Amino acid sequence: HDFSRRKFPILHCFRSLIVKETAELQNFQTIPDDLLISTYPKSGTTWMSEILDMIYQDGKLEKCRRAPIYARVPFLEFKCPGVPSGLESLEETPAPRLLKTHLPLSLLPPSLLDQKIKVIYIARNPKDVAVSYYNFYSMAKGLFPDPGTWESFLENFMDGKVSYGSWFQHVKEWWELTHTHPVLYLFYEDMKEDPKREIKKILEFLGHSLPEETVDLIVYHTSFKKMKENPMANYTTLSSHHMDHSVSPFMRKGVAGDWKNTFTVAQNERFDVQYAEKMAGCDLIFRWQV
Ligand SMILES: *[C@@H]1O[C@H](CO)[C@@H](O)[C@H](O)[C@H]1NC(C)=O
């Protein structure tokens, strides 16, 4: 495969592409042992994908360097003319497979839920998500329309008028799913605080055990610094037409609480009001820094 020439999905077109391709996506059949990584965008998807691939490869680094992260963990709804789709990539992936999605539940292929496929969901506080998403829109010029000013982007984010829709709905509906499905619901901030503790939760959820030194190795190699310099994880295998890392690198800061450097006091107050309204009655608790 020449991964550098593989195009990346046109994210802002996803909605229409999915609507067009709905039958194909909806008819997707899982196979036993599939594991789904689900997140709203910019919440630690690539981080979790690398952690899980390392677990699946028993910490063998050379194996994890076999291909870029988006080829090791196929992107379920990826669909772009002239490029292998997520579904096509999955057909070539040997079991046990890791799948990635950002889909809201309403668009998820039913087989995943019917077959009670295990899900690892990661949620991240929405202020950091909004800032990260804005930077991503700005650097991934070949994938997104111009995000406009930060001020207008933040309004659109709060209204769910961005790719993949409302953050609020996404985190809440996947949280609800934990009542009826095998979902391990994790938080980005907890992973920053103590990655080893969270990796151990993942191992327990998978019913998989690894020697302590392998767990330490995984913690080390999935640190922000290590992943940023890993060409199989940092997305520099894509052409600069799709992602321009000189505008803002894909691996930008990887911290919790960075929103404070972007939000104005007024924006923060407005966000808090919206947050309280939209999260009313939900028992999810987010941490705004660690
Ligand atoms: C990606 O990894 C390569 C190889 O280590 C490194 O040279 C490059 O600076 C990294 N790119 C970014 C944008 O982090």
PDBQT file of the ligand as one rigid body, heavy atoms in Angstrom, charges set to zero:
ROOT
HETATM    1  C1  LIG A 301       5.871  13.201  12.757  1.00  0.00    +0.000 C 
HETATM    2  O1  LIG A 301       6.890  12.250  12.946  1.00  0.00    +0.000 OA
HETATM    3  C2  LIG A 301       8.073  12.512  12.189  1.00  0.00    +0.000 C 
HETATM    4  C3  LIG A 301       9.020  11.349  12.420  1.00  0.00    +0.000 C 
HETATM    5  O2  LIG A 301       9.423  11.283  13.770  1.00  0.00    +0.000 OA
HETATM    6  C4  LIG A 301       8.691  13.832  12.617  1.00  0.00    +0.000 C 
HETATM    7  O3  LIG A 301       9.845  14.119  11.833  1.00  0.00    +0.000 OA
HETATM    8  C5  LIG A 301       7.663  14.937  12.415  1.00  0.00    +0.000 C 
HETATM    9  O4  LIG A 301       8.176  16.153  12.924  1.00  0.00    +0.000 OA
HETATM   10  C6  LIG A 301       6.351  14.595  13.126  1.00  0.00    +0.000 C 
HETATM   11  N1  LIG A 301       5.399  15.599  12.678  1.00  0.00    +0.000 N 
HETATM   12  C7  LIG A 301       4.597  16.306  13.472  1.00  0.00    +0.000 C 
HETATM   13  C8  LIG A 301       3.781  17.335  12.771  1.00  0.00    +0.000 C 
HETATM   14  O5  LIG A 301       4.475  16.141  14.671  1.00  0.00    +0.000 OA
ENDROOT
TORSDOF 0
